[in-house]
Amino acid sequence: MTAPVQARPCELLGVRVHTTTIPELNGAIAGAIASKKRCIIGCHNLHSIYMFHRDRRMDAFYELVDYIHIDGMALVGVARLLGYPTTRDHRVTWMDWLPPLMERAAKERWRVYYLGSAPGVAEKAAGILAERFPGLRMKTRHGYFDVRSDSVENMDVRKDINDYGPDLLMVGMGQPRQEIWVANNADFIHAHAIVTPGACMDYVAGLVRVPWRFMGRLGLEWVFRLVSEPRRLGRRYLIEPWSLAPLLISDVWGHWRGGRKRD
């Protein structure tokens, strides 16, 4: 494992996350590539926690990961409420992380493989990123294939990845599909670092509007996304969080009953 020393685990809402920043995560990836050891990085937000408690197939993924970064100000707020020393910098979303990660990949000449998005989308996004970060080496493949482990298409995807020999593998097929795929295929993939960036390339390619970045730091990015895609995201933002209320109440009660400040 190649974990940054500063990463602290937080137990909240029935899951574990780590208080990591973008530079620390980039450092963990660089360390894995340099040492040729595998590092898997996942994330949690309210939506993924909701699914985690309802789809036990996600267990296998979160048991594999070295780091689980916080993707959402709501979880930063919960962590603070429970006494963990978290700041806005511990909120790492892919639209904030992708540029510095690709900048470092270009500078260090990492080989990057992106698996996900609809046909043609990742290729367009990769072209945009290559113009912005000269020297970036990225190969892409769409995520519309039979993901069953023993399917011909899936084995072909694994072969394509291994033939390319990526330093960094990005699996962006949406939650929980991307997590389940990584869990089922990680042992067959030769990549030093694996991350799950969701639909980040859809944003880069212009298929989805990018929320104003200041809204994310204020914890209001979900409002922008809800207004932009109310039918698709209405349940995620207006209904799912309420199901986590009992877990929050239990966490708060346990923390205040213990009366201890987190280090």
Secondary structure, 3 states (H helix, E strand, C coil): CCCCCCCCEEEECCEEEECCCHHHHHHHHHHHHHHCCCEEEEEECHHHHHHHCCCCCHHHHHHHCCEEEECCHHHHHHHHHCCCCCCHHHECCHHHHHHHHHHHHHHHCCEEEEEECCCCHHHHHHHHHHHHCCCCEEEEECCCCCCCCCCHHHHHHHHHHHHHCCCEEEEECCCCHHHHHHHHHHHHCCCCEEECCCCHHHHHCCCCCCCCHHHHHCCCHHHHHHHHCHHHHHHHHHCHHHHCHHHHHHHHHHHHHHCCCCC
